[in-house]
Amino acid sequence: MLWIGHSTTLIQTPHLNIITDPILFDSIGPSVFGINAVTNPGVRIESLPPIDVILISHNHRDHLDLRSLHALVD
């Protein structure tokens, strides 16, 4: 298990890579109304392994960042 920052954790099992509440950029939300993160994520998105499962705990901007989700899916 690797804590990446705020609500984001990478959990690796022998067969799955799971990420929780991905916040993978230095700001949260749309660029016009984005909130700057207090600290940057501890891992760059390019350094993450392929993600098999994305777990979202609830629908708040600091747990459900659409930009991070799109970056992981793309």
Helices and strands as residue ranges (DSSP letters): E 2-5, E 8-12, E 17-20, E 27-28, E 35-36, G 45-47, E 53-55, H 66-73
